[in-house]
Amino acid sequence: MSKWVKDLMRSQLADQFRGVDGGVFISTQGLNSEKTYAFRAALNAKKMRYTVLRNAMACQAFASFGYSASALAQVLKGPIGVVTCDEEGAAMAAARVVADWKLETRDKVIEWKGAFVDGEVVGAQEAEDLKNAPTKDQARAMLLGLIQAPATQLLGTVREPCARVAYLLKAFADKREEAGEKAE
């Protein structure tokens, strides 16, 4: 292949992944044509893209985005494809879709190879663990809950003595009312 064609392919690959904030690298070697079609259809239904990569070109394209070339070289070995999408938290979403498809079809062929997320390249186990990671909205909600917890506890602690006094006065008033009714 000529240098001009390789440069053109590399630039198209870089353009395709520009703006994508994450994805998972998988190997589908061994899938027959029907399962490959079903896998791609399932990804398309979830607005995901599956792209088979040429490892050297992919390594150079991702390295141009600031990903570690040595980490990419560790992950990009053998026939590799990448699952991506345009939404926020793409790596987690892609990992969930691949994991769901593997679970639904009881697939043993697709292998996790790695992932790229937030400027880092991670290995196969971390890529598989992304399916359980919270989305950014869920993480923000969890953080907000952690931030609000001390204030809520403090408010409860401050309010409790006043509430006890109010309950005691209410009980006292109810008892006097009851005693007043019995006297009549």
C-alpha atoms as a printed R data frame, in Angstrom:
    type eleno elety resid chain resno       x       y      z
1   ATOM     1    CA   MET     A     1   0.000   0.000  0.000
2   ATOM     2    CA   SER     A     2   1.421   3.395 -0.910
3   ATOM     3    CA   LYS     A     3   2.324   6.004  1.670
4   ATOM     4    CA   TRP     A     4  -0.300   8.365  0.254
5   ATOM     5    CA   VAL     A     5  -3.089   5.774  0.736
6   ATOM     6    CA   LYS     A     6  -1.902   5.007  4.281
7   ATOM     7    CA   ASP     A     7  -1.847   8.709  5.141
8   ATOM     8    CA   LEU     A     8  -5.344   9.105  3.717
9   ATOM     9    CA   MET     A     9  -6.645   6.119  5.722
10  ATOM    10    CA   ARG     A    10  -4.958   7.413  8.897
11  ATOM    11    CA   SER     A    11  -6.485  10.879  8.476
12  ATOM    12    CA   GLN     A    12  -9.960   9.398  7.853
13  ATOM    13    CA   LEU     A    13  -9.589   7.248 10.966
14  ATOM    14    CA   ALA     A    14  -8.535  10.298 12.980
15  ATOM    15    CA   ASP     A    15 -11.516  12.273 11.628
16  ATOM    16    CA   GLN     A    16 -13.871   9.430 12.534
17  ATOM    17    CA   PHE     A    17 -12.736   9.356 16.175
18  ATOM    18    CA   ARG     A    18 -12.283  13.100 16.658
19  ATOM    19    CA   GLY     A    19 -14.702  14.258 19.342
20  ATOM    20    CA   VAL     A    20 -15.401  10.732 20.654
21  ATOM    21    CA   ASP     A    21 -14.706  10.692 24.392
22  ATOM    22    CA   GLY     A    22 -14.404   6.925 24.826
23  ATOM    23    CA   GLY     A    23 -14.986   3.446 23.526
24  ATOM    24    CA   VAL     A    24 -14.098  -0.213 24.017
25  ATOM    25    CA   PHE     A    25 -11.717  -2.345 22.017
26  ATOM    26    CA   ILE     A    26 -12.978  -5.872 21.355
27  ATOM    27    CA   SER     A    27 -12.062  -8.883 19.281
28  ATOM    28    CA   THR     A    28 -14.811 -10.577 17.291
29  ATOM    29    CA   GLN     A    29 -12.534 -13.120 15.674
30  ATOM    30    CA   GLY     A    30 -14.483 -16.358 15.323
31  ATOM    31    CA   LEU     A    31 -17.978 -14.862 14.965
32  ATOM    32    CA   ASN     A    32 -19.825 -16.297 12.000
33  ATOM    33    CA   SER     A    33 -21.543 -14.016  9.510
34  ATOM    34    CA   GLU     A    34 -25.030 -14.282 11.065
35  ATOM    35    CA   LYS     A    35 -23.787 -13.408 14.544
36  ATOM    36    CA   THR     A    36 -21.639 -10.599 13.172
37  ATOM    37    CA   TYR     A    37 -24.696  -9.169 11.408
38  ATOM    38    CA   ALA     A    38 -26.799  -9.552 14.582
39  ATOM    39    CA   PHE     A    39 -24.057  -7.908 16.664
40  ATOM    40    CA   ARG     A    40 -23.779  -4.937 14.315
41  ATOM    41    CA   ALA     A    41 -27.586  -4.627 14.156
42  ATOM    42    CA   ALA     A    42 -27.784  -4.584 17.968
43  ATOM    43    CA   LEU     A    43 -25.120  -1.881 18.092
44  ATOM    44    CA   ASN     A    44 -26.857   0.192 15.407
45  ATOM    45    CA   ALA     A    45 -30.140  -0.052 17.318
46  ATOM    46    CA   LYS     A    46 -28.380   1.548 20.303
47  ATOM    47    CA   LYS     A    47 -26.745   4.197 18.082
48  ATOM    48    CA   MET     A    48 -23.306   2.634 18.504
49  ATOM    49    CA   ARG     A    49 -20.663   2.204 15.819
50  ATOM    50    CA   TYR     A    50 -18.375  -0.799 15.381
51  ATOM    51    CA   THR     A    51 -15.219  -0.185 13.370
52  ATOM    52    CA   VAL     A    52 -12.597  -2.788 12.553
53  ATOM    53    CA   LEU     A    53  -9.163  -1.248 12.917
54  ATOM    54    CA   ARG     A    54  -5.751  -1.603 11.344
55  ATOM    55    CA   ASN     A    55  -3.683  -1.628 14.505
56  ATOM    56    CA   ALA     A    56  -0.716   0.480 13.390
57  ATOM    57    CA   MET     A    57  -2.938   3.160 11.870
58  ATOM    58    CA   ALA     A    58  -5.261   3.157 14.865
59  ATOM    59    CA   CYS     A    59  -2.305   3.477 17.222
60  ATOM    60    CA   GLN     A    60  -1.032   6.511 15.309
61  ATOM    61    CA   ALA     A    61  -4.498   8.063 15.056
62  ATOM    62    CA   PHE     A    62  -5.254   7.676 18.768
63  ATOM    63    CA   ALA     A    63  -1.748   8.831 19.706
64  ATOM    64    CA   SER     A    64  -2.476  12.057 17.805
65  ATOM    65    CA   PHE     A    65  -5.332  12.641 20.291
66  ATOM    66    CA   GLY     A    66  -2.932  12.327 23.244
67  ATOM    67    CA   TYR     A    67  -3.418   8.671 24.154
68  ATOM    68    CA   SER     A    68  -0.277   6.797 25.202
69  ATOM    69    CA   ALA     A    69   1.266   4.987 22.228
70  ATOM    70    CA   SER     A    70   2.813   2.312 24.469
71  ATOM    71    CA   ALA     A    71  -0.534   1.604 26.182
72  ATOM    72    CA   LEU     A    72  -2.237   1.447 22.777
73  ATOM    73    CA   ALA     A    73   0.413  -0.977 21.517
74  ATOM    74    CA   GLN     A    74  -0.353  -3.260 24.484
75  ATOM    75    CA   VAL     A    75  -4.089  -3.279 23.702
76  ATOM    76    CA   LEU     A    76  -4.037  -3.235 19.897
77  ATOM    77    CA   LYS     A    77  -2.768  -6.738 19.188
78  ATOM    78    CA   GLY     A    78  -4.451  -9.058 16.727
79  ATOM    79    CA   PRO     A    79  -7.774  -8.410 14.988
80  ATOM    80    CA   ILE     A    80  -9.374  -5.534 16.892
81  ATOM    81    CA   GLY     A    81 -12.520  -3.482 16.523
82  ATOM    82    CA   VAL     A    82 -13.733  -0.511 18.500
83  ATOM    83    CA   VAL     A    83 -17.277   0.229 19.680
84  ATOM    84    CA   THR     A    84 -18.040   3.932 20.097
85  ATOM    85    CA   CYS     A    85 -20.935   6.363 20.229
86  ATOM    86    CA   ASP     A    86 -21.408  10.123 20.280
87  ATOM    87    CA   GLU     A    87 -23.065  10.415 23.673
88  ATOM    88    CA   GLU     A    88 -21.379  11.503 26.884
89  ATOM    89    CA   GLY     A    89 -19.841   8.583 28.761
90  ATOM    90    CA   ALA     A    90 -19.320   6.669 25.523
91  ATOM    91    CA   ALA     A    91 -16.955   4.070 26.976
92  ATOM    92    CA   MET     A    92 -19.399   3.058 29.703
93  ATOM    93    CA   ALA     A    93 -22.336   3.019 27.292
94  ATOM    94    CA   ALA     A    94 -20.400   0.926 24.765
95  ATOM    95    CA   ALA     A    95 -19.269  -1.503 27.478
96  ATOM    96    CA   ARG     A    96 -22.873  -1.915 28.677
97  ATOM    97    CA   VAL     A    97 -24.175  -2.603 25.170
98  ATOM    98    CA   VAL     A    98 -21.446  -5.181 24.429
99  ATOM    99    CA   ALA     A    99 -21.949  -6.844 27.834
100 ATOM   100    CA   ASP     A   100 -25.731  -6.952 27.344
101 ATOM   101    CA   TRP     A   101 -25.326  -8.524 23.905
102 ATOM   102    CA   LYS     A   102 -22.894 -11.119 25.265
103 ATOM   103    CA   LEU     A   103 -25.353 -11.935 28.054
104 ATOM   104    CA   GLU     A   104 -28.428 -12.123 25.796
105 ATOM   105    CA   THR     A   105 -26.756 -14.333 23.207
106 ATOM   106    CA   ARG     A   106 -24.576 -16.259 25.677
107 ATOM   107    CA   ASP     A   107 -21.651 -15.341 23.466
108 ATOM   108    CA   LYS     A   108 -18.209 -16.688 24.366
109 ATOM   109    CA   VAL     A   109 -16.416 -15.456 21.222
110 ATOM   110    CA   ILE     A   110 -16.229 -11.687 21.708
111 ATOM   111    CA   GLU     A   111 -13.252 -10.800 23.894
112 ATOM   112    CA   TRP     A   112 -12.560  -7.590 25.771
113 ATOM   113    CA   LYS     A   113  -9.228  -6.096 24.718
114 ATOM   114    CA   GLY     A   114  -9.277  -2.678 26.368
115 ATOM   115    CA   ALA     A   115 -10.871   0.742 26.340
116 ATOM   116    CA   PHE     A   116 -10.045   4.399 25.931
117 ATOM   117    CA   VAL     A   117 -11.712   6.837 28.263
118 ATOM   118    CA   ASP     A   118 -10.882  10.334 29.555
119 ATOM   119    CA   GLY     A   119  -7.452  10.409 27.900
120 ATOM   120    CA   GLU     A   120  -6.382   7.013 29.254
121 ATOM   121    CA   VAL     A   121  -6.076   3.585 27.680
122 ATOM   122    CA   VAL     A   122  -7.031   0.731 30.016
123 ATOM   123    CA   GLY     A   123  -6.691  -3.027 29.749
124 ATOM   124    CA   ALA     A   124  -9.228  -5.793 29.209
125 ATOM   125    CA   GLN     A   125 -10.366  -6.206 32.831
126 ATOM   126    CA   GLU     A   126 -10.891  -2.478 33.328
127 ATOM   127    CA   ALA     A   127 -12.774  -2.315 30.032
128 ATOM   128    CA   GLU     A   128 -15.112  -5.070 31.188
129 ATOM   129    CA   ASP     A   129 -15.583  -3.319 34.544
130 ATOM   130    CA   LEU     A   130 -16.784  -0.158 32.756
131 ATOM   131    CA   LYS     A   131 -20.178  -1.825 32.259
132 ATOM   132    CA   ASN     A   132 -20.812  -1.401 36.010
133 ATOM   133    CA   ALA     A   133 -19.511   2.163 36.222
134 ATOM   134    CA   PRO     A   134 -22.102   4.859 36.846
135 ATOM   135    CA   THR     A   135 -22.913   7.336 34.118
136 ATOM   136    CA   LYS     A   136 -21.787  10.920 34.612
137 ATOM   137    CA   ASP     A   137 -25.308  11.939 35.696
138 ATOM   138    CA   GLN     A   138 -25.433   9.078 38.222
139 ATOM   139    CA   ALA     A   139 -21.966   9.982 39.528
140 ATOM   140    CA   ARG     A   140 -23.011  13.623 39.892
141 ATOM   141    CA   ALA     A   141 -26.131  12.585 41.802
142 ATOM   142    CA   MET     A   142 -24.059  10.356 44.092
143 ATOM   143    CA   LEU     A   143 -21.595  13.201 44.714
144 ATOM   144    CA   LEU     A   144 -24.419  15.612 45.440
145 ATOM   145    CA   GLY     A   145 -25.870  13.122 47.923
146 ATOM   146    CA   LEU     A   146 -22.501  12.845 49.659
147 ATOM   147    CA   ILE     A   147 -22.198  16.618 49.830
148 ATOM   148    CA   GLN     A   148 -25.732  17.051 51.192
149 ATOM   149    CA   ALA     A   149 -25.513  14.253 53.789
150 ATOM   150    CA   PRO     A   150 -23.615  16.214 56.502
151 ATOM   151    CA   ALA     A   151 -25.912  19.218 56.146
152 ATOM   152    CA   THR     A   152 -28.977  16.984 56.376
153 ATOM   153    CA   GLN     A   153 -27.602  15.275 59.476
154 ATOM   154    CA   LEU     A   154 -26.777  18.629 61.081
155 ATOM   155    CA   LEU     A   155 -30.243  19.959 60.338
156 ATOM   156    CA   GLY     A   156 -31.792  16.832 61.850
157 ATOM   157    CA   THR     A   157 -29.638  17.164 64.953
158 ATOM   158    CA   VAL     A   158 -30.524  20.847 65.403
159 ATOM   159    CA   ARG     A   159 -34.225  20.288 64.739
160 ATOM   160    CA   GLU     A   160 -34.654  17.213 66.972
161 ATOM   161    CA   PRO     A   161 -34.679  18.964 70.411
162 ATOM   162    CA   CYS     A   162 -37.178  21.543 69.173
163 ATOM   163    CA   ALA     A   163 -39.377  18.802 67.753
164 ATOM   164    CA   ARG     A   164 -39.267  16.901 71.063
165 ATOM   165    CA   VAL     A   165 -40.353  20.018 72.952
166 ATOM   166    CA   ALA     A   166 -43.181  20.573 70.460
167 ATOM   167    CA   TYR     A   167 -44.334  16.936 70.782
168 ATOM   168    CA   LEU     A   168 -44.182  17.203 74.569
169 ATOM   169    CA   LEU     A   169 -46.258  20.410 74.574
170 ATOM   170    CA   LYS     A   170 -48.764  18.847 72.168
171 ATOM   171    CA   ALA     A   171 -49.076  15.776 74.387
172 ATOM   172    CA   PHE     A   172 -49.500  18.009 77.446
173 ATOM   173    CA   ALA     A   173 -52.197  20.070 75.693
174 ATOM   174    CA   ASP     A   174 -53.990  16.889 74.551
175 ATOM   175    CA   LYS     A   175 -53.897  15.550 78.111
176 ATOM   176    CA   ARG     A   176 -55.309  18.788 79.558
177 ATOM   177    CA   GLU     A   177 -58.010  18.795 76.905
178 ATOM   178    CA   GLU     A   178 -58.896  15.230 77.714
179 ATOM   179    CA   ALA     A   179 -58.959  15.997 81.466
180 ATOM   180    CA   GLY     A   180 -61.134  19.071 80.796
181 ATOM   181    CA   GLU     A   181 -63.652  16.971 78.839
182 ATOM   182    CA   LYS     A   182 -63.856  14.384 81.626
183 ATOM   183    CA   ALA     A   183 -64.479  17.125 84.251
184 ATOM   184    CA   GLU     A   184 -67.508  18.419 82.398
